[in-house]
Amino acid sequence: MVKHNNSKQRAICFLAGAAALVATGVVDGQSSGRTSTAKAFVPVTATVSRRCTISTVSALAFDSYSPIGTNAAASLSSSGQVSIACSKGAVGMTIGVDNGAHFTLAQRHMVGAKTGAFLYYEIFRPPGNAPGAVCTYPGATPWNASGAGLLTLSSSTAKTARVYNVCGTIPAGQDVPADSYSDSIAVTLNF
């Protein structure tokens, strides 16, 4: 009869089992005295939205119009400003200007606060689409809300705000009563 050494068999079985656990990546930290690590990768994502803002920098405020003095023969011109800021890389932006609150007879008008009389005025695009392009008078291209009247902007190279001039003219020779005249135009950024 052959005697088996049970303690040797147990030790061999234990070592074989431990080797199998190490080979599969599972380690019994107590029995081996070692620590182990495991990794998982978490995807990280974000979306940068194409955003733009528009705000008024300065009103289109004309000096005093003198129908029997200077402005009997000479137009009165002035400019206002709007600021545009868009996400970097934004393209295809245009700026449009509506006809104002007192558009009549195919013309923009300011209305007198006391008399209700109309003072005709015009809005022109700046001569170029570069930010800060200086107005030229008389203006060449009427600025409106569609088609050729839109100002097409270059692509946005940074989120930094860009300022554009709104060029306005009150034509000479209007026979209007003394009053304070006003209107409001909507300037729209399409993006």
C-alpha positions as CSV (number, residue, x, y, z in Angstrom):
1,M,0.0,0.0,0.0
2,V,1.3,3.4,-1.0
3,K,1.0,6.3,1.4
4,H,0.3,9.7,0.1
5,N,1.6,12.8,1.6
6,N,-1.6,14.9,1.9
7,S,0.2,18.0,3.0
8,K,2.4,17.9,-0.2
9,Q,-0.6,17.4,-2.4
10,R,-2.4,20.2,-0.7
11,A,0.5,22.6,-1.2
12,I,0.8,21.6,-4.9
13,C,-2.9,22.1,-5.4
14,F,-2.8,25.5,-3.6
15,L,0.2,26.7,-5.7
16,A,-1.5,25.5,-8.9
17,G,-4.7,27.3,-8.0
18,A,-2.8,30.5,-7.1
19,A,-1.0,30.4,-10.4
20,A,-4.3,30.0,-12.3
21,L,-5.7,33.1,-10.4
22,V,-2.6,35.2,-11.2
23,A,-2.9,34.2,-14.9
24,T,-6.5,35.4,-15.1
25,G,-5.8,38.8,-13.5
26,V,-7.4,38.0,-10.2
27,V,-5.0,38.0,-7.3
28,D,-5.7,37.1,-3.7
29,G,-3.9,40.0,-2.0
30,Q,-3.8,38.2,1.3
31,S,-2.2,35.1,0.1
32,S,0.3,36.7,-2.3
33,G,1.1,39.8,-0.4
34,R,0.8,41.9,-3.6
35,T,-1.6,44.6,-4.8
36,S,-3.0,44.9,-8.2
37,T,-4.8,47.5,-10.4
38,A,-7.5,47.4,-13.0
39,K,-8.4,50.1,-15.6
40,A,-11.5,51.3,-17.3
41,F,-11.7,54.2,-19.7
42,V,-14.4,56.8,-19.5
43,P,-15.1,58.8,-22.7
44,V,-15.2,62.5,-22.2
45,T,-17.2,64.7,-24.6
46,A,-18.4,68.2,-25.0
47,T,-20.2,70.3,-27.7
48,V,-19.4,74.0,-28.3
49,S,-22.6,75.6,-29.6
50,R,-22.5,78.2,-32.3
51,R,-23.7,81.3,-30.5
52,C,-23.9,84.9,-31.4
53,T,-25.0,88.1,-29.6
54,I,-25.8,91.6,-30.8
55,S,-26.1,94.7,-28.8
56,T,-26.2,98.5,-29.4
57,V,-23.0,100.4,-28.7
58,S,-24.3,103.8,-29.6
59,A,-27.6,105.3,-30.9
60,L,-27.9,106.8,-34.4
61,A,-28.2,110.4,-33.0
62,F,-28.3,113.2,-35.5
63,D,-27.4,116.8,-34.7
64,S,-30.0,119.5,-35.0
65,Y,-31.6,119.6,-38.5
66,S,-32.1,123.1,-39.8
67,P,-34.6,123.2,-42.7
68,I,-34.1,126.9,-43.4
69,G,-30.3,126.9,-42.7
70,T,-27.6,124.4,-43.4
71,N,-29.9,121.6,-44.2
72,A,-32.0,123.5,-46.8
73,A,-29.4,122.3,-49.3
74,A,-27.1,119.8,-47.4
75,S,-28.0,116.5,-46.0
76,L,-27.4,115.8,-42.3
77,S,-25.4,112.6,-41.6
78,S,-24.5,110.6,-38.5
79,S,-23.7,107.0,-37.4
80,G,-24.6,104.6,-34.7
81,Q,-22.9,101.3,-33.8
82,V,-23.8,97.7,-33.0
83,S,-21.5,95.1,-31.5
84,I,-21.5,91.5,-32.7
85,A,-19.8,88.6,-30.9
86,C,-19.9,85.0,-32.2
87,S,-18.3,81.7,-31.3
88,K,-14.9,81.2,-33.0
89,G,-15.2,79.8,-36.5
90,A,-18.9,80.9,-37.0
91,V,-19.6,81.5,-40.7
92,G,-22.5,82.8,-42.8
93,M,-23.6,85.6,-40.6
94,T,-25.5,88.6,-42.0
95,I,-26.9,91.8,-40.4
96,G,-30.2,93.2,-41.5
97,V,-32.0,96.4,-40.6
98,D,-35.8,96.7,-40.6
99,N,-37.8,99.7,-41.8
100,G,-38.5,101.1,-38.4
101,A,-41.7,101.9,-36.7
102,H,-42.9,104.7,-39.0
103,F,-42.2,103.3,-42.5
104,T,-44.6,104.9,-45.0
105,L,-44.5,105.8,-48.7
106,A,-41.6,103.3,-49.0
107,Q,-39.4,105.4,-46.7
108,R,-38.2,105.3,-43.1
109,H,-39.5,108.2,-41.0
110,M,-39.0,109.6,-37.5
111,V,-42.2,111.0,-36.0
112,G,-42.5,114.3,-34.1
113,A,-43.3,113.9,-30.4
114,K,-45.7,116.9,-30.4
115,T,-46.8,117.4,-34.0
116,G,-46.9,113.8,-35.3
117,A,-45.1,115.1,-38.4
118,F,-42.6,112.9,-40.3
119,L,-38.9,113.5,-40.9
120,Y,-37.6,111.2,-43.6
121,Y,-34.2,109.5,-43.1
122,E,-32.1,106.8,-44.7
123,I,-29.9,104.0,-43.4
124,F,-26.9,102.8,-45.4
125,R,-24.5,99.9,-45.0
126,P,-20.9,100.8,-44.3
127,P,-18.7,100.6,-47.5
128,G,-17.1,97.3,-46.4
129,N,-17.8,94.4,-44.1
130,A,-14.7,94.8,-42.0
131,P,-15.5,95.8,-38.4
132,G,-15.2,99.5,-37.9
133,A,-15.5,100.4,-41.6
134,V,-16.1,104.1,-41.6
135,C,-19.4,105.4,-43.1
136,T,-19.2,107.4,-46.3
137,Y,-21.8,110.0,-47.2
138,P,-23.8,109.8,-49.2
139,G,-24.1,106.1,-48.6
140,A,-24.1,103.7,-51.6
141,T,-26.1,100.7,-50.5
142,P,-29.3,101.0,-48.5
143,W,-29.4,98.7,-45.5
144,N,-32.5,96.6,-45.1
145,A,-33.5,93.2,-43.9
146,S,-33.2,91.0,-47.0
147,G,-31.2,90.3,-50.2
148,A,-28.6,92.7,-51.3
149,G,-29.5,95.0,-48.4
150,L,-27.9,92.6,-45.9
151,L,-24.4,93.2,-44.6
152,T,-22.5,89.9,-44.9
153,L,-19.9,89.4,-42.2
154,S,-16.6,87.6,-42.5
155,S,-16.1,84.4,-40.4
156,S,-15.5,84.8,-36.7
157,T,-11.8,84.3,-35.9
158,A,-12.3,84.7,-32.1
159,K,-15.1,85.3,-29.6
160,T,-14.1,88.9,-29.4
161,A,-16.8,91.4,-30.1
162,R,-16.7,93.3,-33.4
163,V,-18.2,96.8,-33.9
164,Y,-20.1,97.8,-37.1
165,N,-21.2,101.3,-38.0
166,V,-24.9,102.1,-38.9
167,C,-24.7,105.0,-41.4
168,G,-27.7,107.4,-41.4
169,T,-28.7,110.4,-43.5
170,I,-31.5,112.9,-43.3
171,P,-31.9,114.3,-46.8
172,A,-31.8,118.0,-47.3
173,G,-34.7,120.3,-48.0
174,Q,-37.4,118.8,-45.9
175,D,-40.1,121.3,-44.7
176,V,-41.0,120.0,-41.3
177,P,-42.1,121.7,-38.1
178,A,-39.8,122.3,-35.1
179,D,-40.1,119.2,-32.8
180,S,-38.2,116.3,-31.4
181,Y,-38.3,113.4,-33.9
182,S,-37.6,109.7,-33.2
183,D,-37.9,106.2,-34.5
184,S,-36.6,102.8,-33.6
185,I,-35.0,100.3,-36.0
186,A,-34.4,96.6,-35.3
187,V,-31.0,95.4,-36.3
188,T,-31.0,91.6,-36.6
189,L,-28.0,89.2,-36.7
190,N,-28.7,86.1,-38.8
191,F,-26.4,83.2,-38.1
